[in-house]
Amino acid sequence: MSSFNGTEVPDLSKRLHQATSEINQLKEVFKVPSISFGVVHQGKVIRKQSIGYRDVDNRLNADPDTIYPISSCTKMFTAAGIALLVDEGKLQWQGQVSKNLPEFNPQGNPAIALESDLIDLLRHSNGMPDATMLTVGPRGCHLHDCGIKGLIPLFNQLPTANADGQRFNRHWTYSNMNFILGGEIISRVSGQTYPDFIRSHILSPLGMTRTVLTKADIPDDNVACQYTLLRDGTLKQLPPNHWPFDKSRPDIPGSGMGSSLNDMLTWCMAVLSAENEESELDSSMPERRKSPLKQMTRLRRGYWTRPPEDPDKSNGAAFGMGWIRMTLPTSMVGTYSGNRYTRDPKGPWKLHLDRNNILGLDSPPREMIGHTGGAIGGIATVWTFPETQSAVCVLVNGRSLGDASDFAAQALIQALFDLKPQVDLLSWARKEAELSANSLTNDLLTLWKANRREADRERDPERYVGEYKGFNDLFTLSVGTSPASTPDQECDSRLTLTFNNVDRTTCELVFYKQDTYSVFTGDLDLWMAEWFHYRDYRQTLLEFELDDAGLVLGLWWMWDTDEERAWFRRGDGGRAVLN
């Protein structure tokens, strides 16, 4: 027996050993190549382990130094960078974003430029949508080489309202774009590039030598490849265009970093220590603070609350600045994870609301603060527990059947704190994997087929060839032609689509119905292997609009299901083909 919080509990090492057995089973349930996981307790690392392959094709094992993409966990570091500048008096939390980014002026709502501050930006309440669909295209290709000076004008054209009206400080919308802007603020105020600032002010002081922002940071080949799962169960390595970055890019502050298990455990301990130091020392004595991290208590408090669906049993959650905060017991532990089918509030399962699945329901309340980061072929989960200076971290390089990192983290949390009642996480995980396995068929293919009208008369495809410009001509969809894929096709060529003039994104279009083509061909394996991030069939459609003479005027594209379709006008004049 060992003592924990003054209570005698079964041996912690035995519980963590059992959790490790569960994680091995989770690896098989979700069919991921590798899982790296670790636990910090009372300020020390008490367990770390890696299972599986970082590189399946070459059978290279993962280990605690393997570098994985941490994606949106990057936001923790961006927020920490801004906090350092606030602590130095170079920024103010309630200072206007536009003071440092005067060109940021969203056209849909002037109040955003006039009133939104750093807290609004970092807690995702500034009314702006998520621009990921306009920044990352097929095969993980980045769609803008123009730098931040080209991105901000595009952001200014994005919608700021929904059916309920303007969203600014009325609706919460998770957005990588906000942290892209935050990274640019760091660069302009510090006089350094974002990667240089994070390296010099955070990574180097903490000794985080295996945390990377660009390819140049990678010290060796101990890097996790990202994988998807084909329908026959084959693991397919995804294109490496998305990550790591070739150079410093404006996208990095939102989701571009990578790190190892060892470094992320170091990060968790540093955050907890800094937060604890701030709590113990009077705010008037900043010179006595030893940590290179500053204002962690400010970053990690709750700023935008989200109530649980079961308030009679669960505590709610709140989004901080780069962190999510909640209190056990709660059904919201996996709310921001990649597990959505068993948690869908509109779906039939809602397993998170089953009292037998609520983590810590019969245990004392416990604060937890963390984040999840989802890459195109992997996912990371980090949770910290200030009361006991504890943390869990899980890194995975696959996510086709759901989020193994979320369930693995919950297994470790349950074991670490001996939570009651014991949640059967494996059964829950199996149902999530089962539903995820059929998700693309149900969410994309079935509806795509049901609404397709192949019997419609197809006009001469050549009429649609041209460039189409949207968002005040700041984003281009190029329709061209390529040789037919097979010799038995009626036409000698097929239409193609290229996103924003990035050649690597070029893909075939298929006829969907009259004057409408789809970037989805019906081949789910191709969709997964080439990594298209659209999961709603409507996002795959280009709906062309013609005048009475048969001249193509432009097209409509639903770039995001939470936003109205966007109009792209034809930019080359076009020609009418009367057939």
C-alpha positions as CSV (number, residue, x, y, z in Angstrom):
1,M,0.0,0.0,0.0
2,S,1.1,3.6,-0.5
3,S,-0.2,6.9,0.8
4,F,-1.8,9.4,-1.6
5,N,-3.3,12.7,-0.3
6,G,-3.4,11.2,3.1
7,T,-5.5,8.1,2.0
8,E,-4.2,4.6,1.8
9,V,-4.7,3.2,-1.7
10,P,-3.6,0.2,-3.6
11,D,0.0,0.3,-4.8
12,L,0.3,3.0,-7.5
13,S,2.8,1.1,-9.6
14,K,0.4,-1.8,-9.9
15,R,-2.4,0.5,-11.0
16,L,-0.1,2.1,-13.6
17,H,1.0,-1.4,-14.8
18,Q,-2.7,-2.3,-15.3
19,A,-3.2,1.0,-17.2
20,T,-0.2,0.1,-19.4
21,S,-1.9,-3.2,-20.2
22,E,-5.0,-1.2,-21.2
23,I,-3.0,1.1,-23.4
24,N,-1.5,-1.9,-25.2
25,Q,-5.1,-3.0,-25.9
26,L,-6.1,0.5,-27.0
27,K,-3.2,0.4,-29.6
28,E,-4.8,-2.7,-31.1
29,V,-8.4,-1.3,-30.9
30,F,-7.5,1.9,-32.7
31,K,-4.9,0.1,-35.0
32,V,-2.3,2.9,-34.4
33,P,1.4,2.3,-35.1
34,S,2.7,3.6,-31.8
35,I,1.7,5.2,-28.5
36,S,4.2,7.0,-26.3
37,F,2.9,7.9,-22.8
38,G,4.2,9.2,-19.5
39,V,3.1,10.2,-16.0
40,V,4.3,12.9,-13.7
41,H,3.4,12.9,-10.0
42,Q,4.5,15.2,-7.2
43,G,6.8,16.9,-9.6
44,K,8.6,13.8,-10.8
45,V,8.3,11.5,-13.8
46,I,7.1,8.2,-12.4
47,R,6.4,6.3,-15.7
48,K,7.2,6.7,-19.3
49,Q,7.0,4.1,-22.1
50,S,6.6,3.8,-25.9
51,I,5.0,0.9,-27.7
52,G,4.9,0.2,-31.4
53,Y,6.6,1.6,-34.4
54,R,7.4,5.2,-35.2
55,D,8.1,3.9,-38.8
56,V,6.0,0.9,-39.8
57,D,7.6,0.4,-43.2
58,N,11.1,0.1,-41.7
59,R,10.0,-1.4,-38.4
60,L,11.6,1.3,-36.3
61,N,10.5,1.4,-32.7
62,A,9.2,4.5,-31.0
63,D,10.8,5.6,-27.8
64,P,10.5,8.5,-25.3
65,D,12.8,10.7,-27.5
66,T,10.7,10.1,-30.7
67,I,9.4,13.4,-32.1
68,Y,5.6,13.4,-32.8
69,P,3.5,16.3,-34.1
70,I,1.7,17.9,-31.2
71,S,-0.5,20.1,-33.4
72,S,-2.8,22.3,-31.3
73,C,-0.8,21.7,-28.2
74,T,1.4,24.3,-29.9
75,K,-1.1,26.8,-28.6
76,M,0.2,26.3,-25.1
77,F,3.6,27.6,-26.2
78,T,2.2,30.5,-28.2
79,A,0.2,31.6,-25.2
80,A,3.3,31.2,-23.0
81,G,5.3,33.4,-25.4
82,I,2.7,36.2,-25.3
83,A,2.6,35.9,-21.5
84,L,6.4,36.5,-21.4
85,L,5.9,39.7,-23.4
86,V,3.1,40.8,-21.1
87,D,5.3,40.1,-18.1
88,E,8.0,42.3,-19.6
89,G,5.5,45.1,-20.0
90,K,5.7,44.9,-23.8
91,L,2.1,43.8,-24.2
92,Q,-1.1,44.1,-22.1
93,W,-3.7,41.4,-21.8
94,Q,-6.5,43.8,-22.5
95,G,-4.6,45.7,-25.2
96,Q,-6.2,45.7,-28.6
97,V,-5.0,43.1,-31.1
98,S,-5.1,45.8,-33.8
99,K,-2.6,47.9,-31.9
100,N,0.1,45.4,-32.9
101,L,-1.6,44.2,-36.1
102,P,-3.0,47.4,-37.6
103,E,-3.9,45.7,-40.8
104,F,-6.1,43.2,-39.0
105,N,-9.6,44.7,-39.7
106,P,-12.3,42.1,-40.3
107,Q,-14.8,43.6,-42.8
108,G,-17.8,41.8,-41.3
109,N,-17.5,43.6,-38.0
110,P,-15.5,46.7,-37.3
111,A,-15.8,46.1,-33.6
112,I,-13.4,43.2,-33.7
113,A,-10.5,45.5,-34.8
114,L,-11.6,48.3,-32.4
115,E,-12.3,46.2,-29.3
116,S,-10.9,42.6,-29.4
117,D,-8.0,42.1,-27.0
118,L,-5.4,39.4,-26.4
119,I,-7.7,37.5,-24.1
120,D,-10.5,37.4,-26.8
121,L,-7.9,36.2,-29.3
122,L,-6.4,33.4,-27.2
123,R,-9.7,32.2,-25.7
124,H,-11.3,31.9,-29.2
125,S,-14.1,34.5,-28.7
126,N,-13.1,37.2,-31.2
127,G,-15.9,36.2,-33.6
128,M,-13.6,34.9,-36.4
129,P,-14.1,31.4,-38.0
130,D,-11.6,28.7,-38.2
131,A,-9.7,29.2,-41.5
132,T,-8.0,25.8,-41.6
133,M,-9.9,24.8,-44.8
134,L,-8.4,27.8,-46.5
135,T,-4.9,27.3,-45.3
136,V,-4.4,23.5,-45.6
137,G,-5.4,21.6,-48.7
138,P,-5.2,18.0,-50.1
139,R,-2.2,15.9,-49.2
140,G,-1.5,18.2,-46.2
141,C,-0.2,21.0,-48.5
142,H,-0.1,24.5,-47.2
143,L,-1.9,26.9,-49.4
144,H,-0.1,30.1,-48.8
145,D,3.5,31.0,-49.4
146,C,2.8,34.7,-49.0
147,G,3.5,34.9,-45.3
148,I,1.4,36.7,-42.8
149,K,1.1,39.8,-44.9
150,G,-0.9,37.8,-47.4
151,L,-2.9,35.9,-44.8
152,I,-4.2,38.8,-42.8
153,P,-6.0,40.3,-45.8
154,L,-7.7,36.9,-46.4
155,F,-8.7,36.7,-42.7
156,N,-10.2,40.2,-43.0
157,Q,-12.6,38.8,-45.6
158,L,-13.9,35.9,-43.6
159,P,-17.4,35.9,-42.1
160,T,-17.9,37.2,-38.6
161,A,-21.6,36.3,-38.1
162,N,-23.9,33.4,-38.1
163,A,-27.7,33.0,-38.1
164,D,-27.8,34.5,-34.6
165,G,-25.9,37.6,-35.5
166,Q,-22.3,38.8,-34.9
167,R,-20.2,36.3,-33.0
168,F,-17.7,38.6,-31.3
169,N,-17.7,37.7,-27.6
170,R,-21.1,36.1,-28.1
171,H,-20.1,32.7,-29.6
172,W,-17.0,30.5,-29.0
173,T,-15.4,29.3,-32.2
174,Y,-12.2,27.3,-32.0
175,S,-9.7,28.8,-34.5
176,N,-6.1,28.2,-35.5
177,M,-6.3,31.6,-37.1
178,N,-6.3,33.3,-33.8
179,F,-3.0,31.8,-32.8
180,I,-1.5,32.5,-36.2
181,L,-2.2,36.1,-35.3
182,G,-0.8,35.6,-31.8
183,G,2.4,34.3,-33.3
184,E,2.8,37.3,-35.5
185,I,2.3,39.6,-32.5
186,I,5.1,37.8,-30.7
187,S,7.3,38.3,-33.8
188,R,6.6,42.0,-34.2
189,V,6.9,42.9,-30.5
190,S,10.0,40.8,-29.8
191,G,11.8,41.6,-33.0
192,Q,12.4,37.8,-33.5
193,T,10.8,35.3,-35.7
194,Y,8.2,33.2,-33.8
195,P,10.4,30.0,-33.9
196,D,13.5,31.9,-32.7
197,F,11.5,33.5,-29.9
198,I,10.1,30.2,-28.7
199,R,13.4,28.5,-28.9
200,S,15.4,31.2,-27.1
201,H,12.8,32.1,-24.4
202,I,11.1,28.8,-23.7
203,L,12.7,25.7,-25.2
204,S,16.4,26.4,-24.5
205,P,15.9,27.6,-20.9
206,L,13.8,24.4,-20.2
207,G,16.3,22.1,-21.9
208,M,13.7,20.9,-24.4
209,T,16.1,19.8,-27.1
210,R,13.7,17.5,-28.9
211,T,10.9,20.0,-29.5
212,V,10.9,21.4,-33.1
213,L,9.3,24.2,-35.0
214,T,10.9,23.6,-38.5
215,K,12.7,20.7,-40.2
216,A,16.0,22.4,-39.4
217,D,15.4,21.8,-35.7
218,I,15.2,18.0,-36.1
219,P,18.5,16.5,-34.7
220,D,18.1,13.0,-36.1
221,D,15.7,10.5,-37.8
222,N,13.9,9.6,-34.6
223,V,10.7,11.1,-35.9
224,A,7.2,9.5,-36.0
225,C,5.7,9.0,-39.4
226,Q,2.0,9.7,-39.7
227,Y,-0.4,7.0,-40.8
228,T,-3.9,6.4,-42.0
229,L,-5.7,3.1,-42.1
230,L,-7.0,1.7,-45.4
231,R,-10.2,-0.4,-45.7
232,D,-8.3,-3.6,-45.8
233,G,-6.5,-2.8,-42.5
234,T,-3.3,-1.7,-44.2
235,L,-1.4,1.2,-42.5
236,K,-0.6,3.8,-45.2
237,Q,2.1,6.5,-44.5
238,L,0.7,9.9,-45.2
239,P,2.4,12.6,-47.4
240,P,4.8,14.6,-45.3
241,N,3.8,18.0,-46.7
242,H,1.9,19.1,-43.6
243,W,4.6,18.6,-40.9
244,P,7.3,19.3,-40.0
245,F,7.6,22.7,-41.7
246,D,10.4,23.4,-44.2
247,K,10.9,26.9,-42.8
248,S,9.4,29.5,-40.5
249,R,5.7,29.9,-41.6
250,P,2.8,31.9,-40.2
251,D,0.9,28.6,-39.6
252,I,3.3,27.3,-36.9
253,P,1.9,29.1,-33.8
254,G,-1.5,27.5,-34.2
255,S,-0.6,23.8,-34.8
256,G,2.9,23.4,-36.2
257,M,5.2,22.2,-33.4
258,G,6.5,18.7,-32.7
259,S,7.9,17.2,-29.5
260,S,9.0,14.1,-27.8
261,L,7.5,12.4,-24.7
262,N,10.5,13.4,-22.6
263,D,10.3,17.0,-23.7
264,M,6.5,17.2,-23.1
265,L,6.9,15.7,-19.6
266,T,9.6,18.4,-19.0
267,W,7.1,21.0,-20.2
268,C,4.4,19.8,-17.9
269,M,6.7,19.9,-14.9
270,A,7.9,23.4,-15.8
271,V,4.3,24.7,-16.2
272,L,3.2,23.2,-12.9
273,S,6.3,24.5,-11.1
274,A,5.8,28.0,-12.5
275,E,2.2,28.0,-11.6
276,N,2.9,26.8,-8.1
277,E,5.7,29.4,-7.7
278,E,3.4,32.2,-8.7
279,S,0.8,31.0,-6.2
280,E,3.3,30.9,-3.4
281,L,5.1,34.2,-4.1
282,D,3.5,37.6,-3.7
283,S,2.9,39.3,-7.1
284,S,5.0,42.2,-6.0
285,M,8.2,40.1,-5.9
286,P,8.6,38.9,-9.5
287,E,12.4,39.1,-9.1
288,R,12.2,36.0,-6.9
289,R,10.6,33.8,-9.5
290,K,13.1,31.3,-10.9
291,S,11.0,29.8,-13.7
292,P,11.4,31.1,-17.3
293,L,7.7,30.8,-17.7
294,K,5.5,33.7,-16.5
295,Q,1.8,34.3,-15.8
296,M,0.9,30.7,-16.0
297,T,-1.9,31.1,-13.5
298,R,-3.4,33.8,-15.8
299,L,-3.1,31.7,-18.9
300,R,-4.6,28.6,-17.3
301,R,-7.7,30.1,-15.6
302,G,-11.1,29.6,-17.3
303,Y,-12.3,32.4,-19.5
304,W,-15.1,30.9,-21.6
305,T,-17.3,28.4,-19.9
306,R,-19.1,25.4,-21.4
307,P,-21.7,23.7,-19.2
308,P,-22.0,19.9,-19.2
309,E,-24.9,18.1,-20.8
310,D,-25.5,16.4,-17.4
311,P,-25.1,19.2,-14.8
312,D,-26.7,17.0,-12.2
313,K,-23.7,14.7,-12.3
314,S,-20.9,16.6,-13.9
315,N,-18.8,19.7,-13.6
316,G,-18.4,22.0,-16.6
317,A,-15.4,23.1,-18.5
318,A,-13.8,26.4,-19.5
319,F,-11.4,27.5,-22.2
320,G,-8.4,29.4,-21.0
321,M,-5.6,30.9,-23.2
322,G,-4.1,27.9,-24.9
323,W,-5.5,25.6,-22.2
324,I,-8.7,23.8,-21.3
325,R,-9.7,23.7,-17.6
326,M,-12.3,21.4,-16.0
327,T,-13.0,19.7,-12.7
328,L,-13.4,16.0,-12.0
329,P,-15.9,14.4,-11.8
330,T,-17.1,15.4,-15.3
331,S,-18.3,13.8,-18.5
332,M,-16.4,16.4,-20.5
333,V,-12.9,15.0,-20.2
334,G,-12.9,13.9,-23.9
335,T,-15.1,16.8,-25.2
336,Y,-12.2,18.4,-27.1
337,S,-10.7,15.0,-28.2
338,G,-10.8,13.3,-31.5
339,N,-13.5,10.9,-30.2
340,R,-16.8,12.3,-31.4
341,Y,-19.1,9.5,-32.4
342,T,-19.8,8.0,-29.0
343,R,-20.1,11.6,-27.6
344,D,-22.3,13.2,-30.3
345,P,-25.1,15.1,-28.5
346,K,-27.3,14.5,-31.6
347,G,-26.4,10.9,-32.0
348,P,-27.9,7.8,-30.4
349,W,-25.0,6.7,-28.2
350,K,-24.0,9.6,-25.9
351,L,-21.8,7.2,-23.9
352,H,-20.1,10.1,-22.1
353,L,-23.4,10.7,-20.3
354,D,-23.7,7.1,-18.9
355,R,-22.9,7.5,-15.2
356,N,-20.6,4.5,-15.4
357,N,-18.4,6.4,-17.9
358,I,-18.0,9.6,-15.9
359,L,-14.4,9.8,-14.7
360,G,-14.2,10.3,-10.9
361,L,-17.9,10.4,-10.3
362,D,-17.5,8.9,-6.8
363,S,-14.1,10.5,-6.0
364,P,-13.2,13.9,-4.6
365,P,-13.2,16.9,-7.0
366,R,-9.9,17.5,-8.8
367,E,-8.8,20.3,-11.1
368,M,-7.3,19.3,-14.4
369,I,-5.9,21.6,-17.1
370,G,-4.7,20.5,-20.5
371,H,-5.2,20.4,-24.3
372,T,-5.4,18.1,-27.2
373,G,-3.6,18.4,-30.6
374,G,-4.8,16.6,-33.7
375,A,-2.4,16.2,-36.7
376,I,-3.5,14.7,-40.0
377,G,-2.1,11.3,-38.9
378,G,-1.7,11.5,-35.2
379,I,-2.9,13.1,-32.0
380,A,-1.6,14.2,-28.6
381,T,-3.2,14.7,-25.3
382,V,-1.8,16.5,-22.2
383,W,-3.5,16.9,-18.8
384,T,-2.0,18.5,-15.7
385,F,-3.2,18.5,-12.1
386,P,-1.9,21.4,-10.1
387,E,-3.1,20.1,-6.7
388,T,-0.6,17.2,-6.8
389,Q,1.9,18.5,-9.3
390,S,0.8,15.6,-11.6
391,A,0.5,15.2,-15.4
392,V,-0.2,12.7,-18.1
393,C,1.0,12.9,-21.7
394,V,0.2,10.7,-24.6
395,L,1.5,10.9,-28.2
396,V,0.1,8.8,-31.1
397,N,0.9,8.6,-34.8
398,G,-2.4,7.5,-36.1
399,R,-6.1,8.4,-35.7
400,S,-8.2,6.7,-38.4
401,L,-10.4,4.9,-35.9
402,G,-10.6,7.6,-33.3
403,D,-8.4,9.2,-30.6
404,A,-6.3,6.6,-28.8
405,S,-4.5,9.3,-26.9
406,D,-7.7,10.4,-25.2
407,F,-8.6,7.0,-23.9
408,A,-5.0,6.3,-22.9
409,A,-4.8,9.5,-21.0
410,Q,-8.0,8.7,-19.2
411,A,-6.7,5.2,-18.3
412,L,-3.6,6.8,-16.8
413,I,-5.6,9.4,-14.9
414,Q,-7.9,6.8,-13.5
415,A,-4.9,4.7,-12.3
416,L,-2.9,7.6,-11.0
417,F,-5.7,8.9,-8.7
418,D,-7.5,5.5,-8.1
419,L,-10.7,7.1,-9.3
420,K,-14.1,5.5,-8.5
421,P,-16.0,3.9,-10.0
422,Q,-13.7,2.2,-12.4
423,V,-14.7,3.2,-16.0
424,D,-14.6,0.5,-18.6
425,L,-12.6,2.5,-21.1
426,L,-11.9,-0.4,-23.3
427,S,-15.5,-1.2,-24.1
428,W,-16.2,2.5,-24.8
429,A,-13.1,2.7,-27.0
430,R,-14.2,-0.3,-29.0
431,K,-17.5,1.3,-29.7
432,E,-15.8,4.5,-30.8
433,A,-13.5,2.6,-33.1
434,E,-16.4,0.7,-34.6
435,L,-18.4,3.8,-35.3
436,S,-15.3,5.6,-36.6
437,A,-14.6,2.7,-39.0
438,N,-17.9,3.4,-40.7
439,S,-17.9,7.2,-40.4
440,L,-16.6,8.0,-43.9
441,T,-19.0,5.7,-45.4
442,N,-22.0,7.0,-43.4
443,D,-21.0,10.7,-43.3
444,L,-19.5,11.1,-46.8
445,L,-19.9,8.3,-49.3
446,T,-23.6,7.3,-48.6
447,L,-24.9,10.9,-48.7
448,W,-22.6,11.7,-51.7
449,K,-24.1,8.8,-53.6
450,A,-27.7,9.5,-52.6
451,N,-27.6,13.1,-53.8
452,R,-25.6,12.5,-57.0
453,R,-27.4,12.6,-60.4
454,E,-25.2,10.9,-62.9
455,A,-28.1,10.7,-65.3
456,D,-28.1,14.5,-65.7
457,R,-26.7,15.8,-69.0
458,E,-23.1,16.7,-68.8
459,R,-22.1,19.8,-70.7
460,D,-18.7,20.0,-72.5
461,P,-16.3,20.1,-69.5
462,E,-14.1,22.6,-71.3
463,R,-16.6,25.3,-70.6
464,Y,-15.7,25.2,-66.9
465,V,-11.9,25.5,-67.3
466,G,-10.5,28.7,-65.8
467,E,-9.6,30.5,-62.6
468,Y,-12.1,31.3,-60.0
469,K,-11.4,33.9,-57.3
470,G,-13.1,34.3,-54.0
471,F,-12.7,36.3,-50.7
472,N,-12.0,39.5,-52.6
473,D,-9.8,37.7,-55.1
474,L,-7.5,36.5,-52.3
475,F,-8.1,32.8,-52.8
476,T,-8.0,31.0,-56.2
477,L,-9.6,27.7,-57.3
478,S,-8.2,26.7,-60.7
479,V,-10.1,24.3,-62.9
480,G,-8.1,22.6,-65.6
481,T,-7.9,19.3,-67.5
482,S,-5.8,16.2,-67.3
483,P,-5.7,13.0,-69.4
484,A,-8.4,10.5,-68.6
485,S,-7.5,8.0,-65.8
486,T,-8.6,5.0,-67.9
487,P,-8.7,4.4,-71.6
488,D,-12.3,3.3,-71.6
489,Q,-13.6,6.7,-70.5
490,E,-15.8,8.6,-73.0
491,C,-13.8,11.8,-72.7
492,D,-10.1,12.1,-73.5
493,S,-9.6,14.3,-70.5
494,R,-10.9,14.9,-67.0
495,L,-11.4,18.2,-65.1
496,T,-9.0,18.9,-62.3
497,L,-8.9,21.3,-59.4
498,T,-5.9,23.1,-58.0
499,F,-6.2,25.0,-54.7
500,N,-4.7,28.4,-54.5
501,N,-2.1,27.7,-57.2
502,V,-0.3,25.0,-55.2
503,D,0.5,22.4,-57.8
504,R,0.7,19.5,-55.3
505,T,-2.9,19.9,-54.4
506,T,-4.2,19.2,-58.0
507,C,-6.8,16.4,-58.0
508,E,-9.4,15.0,-60.4
509,L,-13.0,16.2,-60.4
510,V,-15.9,13.9,-61.2
511,F,-19.3,14.8,-62.7
512,Y,-21.8,15.0,-59.9
513,K,-24.9,16.5,-61.4
514,Q,-25.6,19.2,-64.0
515,D,-23.1,22.1,-63.6
516,T,-21.7,20.5,-60.4
517,Y,-18.4,18.6,-60.0
518,S,-16.9,16.9,-56.9
519,V,-13.4,16.5,-55.7
520,F,-14.4,13.3,-54.1
521,T,-14.4,10.4,-56.6
522,G,-16.1,7.8,-54.5
523,D,-12.8,6.0,-53.6
524,L,-12.5,6.1,-49.8
525,D,-8.9,4.6,-49.8
526,L,-7.7,7.4,-52.1
527,W,-9.5,9.9,-49.9
528,M,-7.7,8.7,-46.8
529,A,-4.3,8.1,-48.4
530,E,-4.2,11.5,-50.1
531,W,-5.7,13.1,-47.0
532,F,-8.6,15.3,-47.9
533,H,-9.9,16.9,-44.7
534,Y,-13.5,17.3,-45.8
535,R,-16.0,14.9,-44.1
536,D,-19.3,16.4,-45.4
537,Y,-20.0,15.6,-49.0
538,R,-21.2,19.2,-49.6
539,Q,-17.7,20.4,-49.0
540,T,-16.5,18.4,-52.0
541,L,-18.8,20.1,-54.5
542,L,-18.1,22.9,-56.9
543,E,-21.4,24.3,-58.0
544,F,-21.0,26.3,-61.2
545,E,-23.4,29.1,-62.1
546,L,-24.1,30.0,-65.8
547,D,-25.9,32.8,-67.5
548,D,-28.6,32.4,-70.1
549,A,-26.0,32.2,-72.9
550,G,-24.3,29.3,-71.2
551,L,-21.3,31.4,-70.0
552,V,-19.9,30.2,-66.7
553,L,-20.0,33.2,-64.3
554,G,-18.4,31.5,-61.2
555,L,-18.9,28.8,-58.7
556,W,-20.1,28.2,-55.2
557,W,-18.0,26.3,-52.6
558,M,-19.0,25.3,-49.1
559,W,-15.5,25.6,-47.6
560,D,-16.8,25.1,-44.1
561,T,-20.0,23.5,-42.9
562,D,-20.4,26.2,-40.2
563,E,-20.3,29.0,-42.7
564,E,-22.3,30.1,-45.8
565,R,-21.1,28.9,-49.2
566,A,-18.5,31.2,-50.7
567,W,-18.8,32.7,-54.2
568,F,-15.8,32.5,-56.5
569,R,-16.2,34.6,-59.6
570,R,-14.6,33.5,-62.9
571,G,-11.5,35.6,-63.4
572,D,-10.6,34.9,-67.0
573,G,-13.8,35.8,-68.8
574,G,-14.5,32.2,-70.0
575,R,-16.5,31.2,-73.0
576,A,-19.9,29.9,-73.8
577,V,-20.3,26.5,-75.2
578,L,-23.8,25.9,-76.4
579,N,-24.4,22.1,-76.0
